[in-house]
Amino acid sequence: MDDAKIMRVVGLASTVLYDKQQPTSPNNRRISIIVMNKRTEEAILADGRQIDVENARDLDAK
């Protein structure tokens, strides 16, 4: 996969446990893959500004 297509990689298994009673449980080993369309990505990258996702392509470049 092209590196430009990956926005962020975060590991939370040791800090956000599904099975808190057994921290080493296989249930705590997981990854999440979130697929976004271009408009949603642009909305997230808008740095907290409120925008209309339908018009995200119209954002001013920083």
PyMOL commands that set and color helices and strands:
alter all, ss='L'
color gray80, all
select helices_A, chain A and resi 3-5+26-28+38-44+53-58
alter helices_A, ss='H'
color red, helices_A
deselect
rebuild
show_as cartoon
